[in-house]
Amino acid sequence: MNNPEGHPVAVNFTKAINLDEKIEVVEETDSQGLIVFRFIGFKLDKNSVNKILQARSQGEKLYLSRDLLDNLRTCALSEGEHRNGGNRFQSGMTFCTYYQKNGEASFSDKILMRTAISLDGDIINQVRKECLNNPQKCLAIGTAHHWLIAQITQQIGVKAVSYKYVQWRIWGIALAVGVVALILAVTNIIPWWLFALIALAAALAAFFLPSQVGIRRREWIQWLTAFLSPNGSDRAKRIWRQLIS
């Protein structure tokens, strides 16, 4: 495909299904208004289940808006609040599916399927008995339920960065650049002054770039302080976006 100027334009064939209106973070509060428990809820119906099954068969991904992704990450990190309003770290994640039958005006408050994933990797799946009366329907909803869980858990994680790994990796690249420049200088392909300039630039890059990891370390500390402080969720979200960008 070409643009009006005649240059080729890259086309992204990866599709994504948007189900933001079907996914929400549910917060249960006590009499004082403090959040005592958070979980991720899926509000599905026949149409949305069919869309998910089709997306799954076609290898599509789940699109999550930025605001929803922020809420999901908060749920993944905090299961509730302390008495002072600060967040409590998550001991696991819970996913619940509600289902709206044809002809019903609204969703039932009964949870049809529930999956709890603990930090040590244990998984507990629960299915309401009435769902098992229709095995084909139960299989379709269960497949949609677990597909959503897999898509969400893949997108809310953050890869850890090792300072020593980055440091040695950058120094290795700088050394390789210096050796190549030296060979070019010895064979008179480039002048010696240019070799000295390249070697100096590579050494400076290797010295200063790893320090950026240290900056991100400070961002982690700032995020942790904001995350645990009373009413610090908004500030923690802003810092979190910097960490994952």
N, C-alpha and C positions, 0 to 999 in steps of 0.2 A: 504494500500500500504506500502511495506517495502523497506528500503534501503539495500545496499549490506551487511551491518553489522547486518541486522536482526531486527533493531529498527523501530518502526512505524513512518511514516512521515505524518505530517498534510497536508491535501489537501484543498486548498481554492477553493470553488466552486462558489464564487462570480465573475461574469464576468463583464468586462467593455469594452465599445466601445470607440475607439480612433478616434476623429474627429478634431484633432488639426489643420489640414490643412483647415478646413472649418470654423474655428472661429478666429477672429482677432479683435484687438482693433484699431478702426479707429480714426485718429486724424486730425481735420481740423485746418489749420493754417491761420494766417493773412498775410498781405504783409511784416511784419517784421519777420516772421518765428515763432511767438509765437503761442502756441496751444490755440485755443479759445474754442474748444469743443471736447470731447471724447465720443465715444459710441462703443458698442460691435456689430460687424457685423457677420452674419451667411451667408456663401455663399453655398447654397444648390442646388442640382440637384435631378433628379428622383431617382438615386441610393442611395444618402445619406439620402434622406427622407425615403426610404424603410428600410434602415439600422436602422434609428432612431425608426421607428414604430415597427420594429421587436424587438429592444432592450427594448423598452417600454413595449411591451407585455410579454417579458420574464423576466422582473424585473431587467434588467442590469442597470449599472450605467455609467456615462460619465467619461472617463479618461481624466485628464488634466495634461499635462506635467508641470514641475516646472516653466519653463520660461513663458509659457502661463498663468499659475496661477498667477505669479508675475504681469504680464501685466494687467490681469483682476482685480486684487486687486488694482492696481494703478488707473485703470479706475473707480473702485467703490469708491475710496477715493477722486479723483481729476477730475474735469470736464474741467480743463484748467490751464493756467498759468497767473500770474500777469505780469505787465510790467517789473518787475525786474527779471522775470524768475522763481519765486517761484510758487508752486502749489496753486490753488484755491480749496477749499473743495467742494466736490460734493453736488449738490442740489437735485440730483436724478440720476437714471440710465436709459439709453436708449438702447434698443435692436432692431436691424434692420435686416431683412432677405432679401437677394437678391436671385434670382432664375435663374438658367441657363436652358433654355428649350432645348429639344433634337434638335440637328442640329445646335445650336448656337455655334459659336467659342469661345465666352467669355461671362462673366456675363454682364447683363445690369446694367447701373448705376442707374436705377430706383429702389427704395426701394419697395418691394412687401408688406411687413408687418412691422409695427413699434409698439413697446410697450415701454411706458415711465412710470417709477415707481418713484414717488416722495418720499421724506423722511417722509412725513406724511401718507404714505400708499395709496395715490390715484394712480390708474392705468388707463392709457389711451391706448386703442388699436386702431390702424388704419390699414385698409386693402385697397390696391389699387383696384379700381373699376373693372379693367379687370380680376382680380383674382376671383371675385364673379361670373363671367360668367360660371365658371366651379365649382359648389359647392363641388363635390367629391374631386377634386384636391385641392381646397381651404381648405377643412377640413384636408386633409393629411398634407399640408404644415403648416397650423396653429397648428396642434397637435405637429409637429416636432419643430416648433418655440417656443411654450410654454414649451415643455419638456426640451429643451436646457436651457431656462431661469431658470426653476426650479432646474436643475442640477447644474448650475453655481452658483446661489445664495446660494445654500446649502453648496458649497465648499469654498466660499470666505469669510465667516464670521469668527469671532474670539470671543470666549466666554470670557466674562469679569470675572475677578477673584476678589472676595471680600477679603480684608485683614482680616477683623474681622471674616468672616466666616471660613477662613483657620485657623486663630489663635485659635478660640474656638473649631474647629473640632480636631486639633492636641492635644490641652490640654485635650479634652474629651477622646481621645484614650490613651494618657499618663496616665490619671487617672485610666482608666479601666485596663491598664496593671499593674499599681501599686497595685490596689485592688486584682487582681488575684494573683500577687506575694505575697501579704500579707497573703491571705488565704492559699496559699501553704506553707508559712513559719510557720503559726500558727498550721497547721496540720502536721508539721514536714516532709513535702514532699521535701522541699528544705531548706538548711541552711539559717540562718538569714543574714549572710554576702552576700549570693547570692541575697536575697531580697533587701538589701541595694544597691547592685550594679545595679540591674534591675531598682529600683526606681530612682536612680541617672541618669542612662542612659535615662530613659523616660522623666525625668524633663529637662535634657539638650537638648534632641531632641525637646521638646515642646517649649523651650525657643529660640532655634536658627533657627529652620526650617521656622517659619513664616517670619523671616527677609528676606528670599529669595523672598517673594512677593515684599518687598521694592526694591530689586534689579531690578525686572521686572518693577516697577514703574519708576525707573530711565531710563530703556530702553525705556519706553513709551515717556518720556520727550526727550530723545535723538532722537527717531524716529520723533517726532513732529517737533523738531528743524530742522532736516535734510529735512523733507518733505516740509516744508514751505520755506526753504532757496533756493536761486537761484542755479540751477544745482546740487541739492542735492538728486535727485531721486535714483541714484545708491546706495548711502550710506543708504538712507531710506529703500530700498529693503533689504539690508543685515540685518539691525536691525529688520525689519518686520519678516524675516525668523526666527530670534531668538525668537521673541514674540510668534509665532505660533507653534514652535517646541515642 
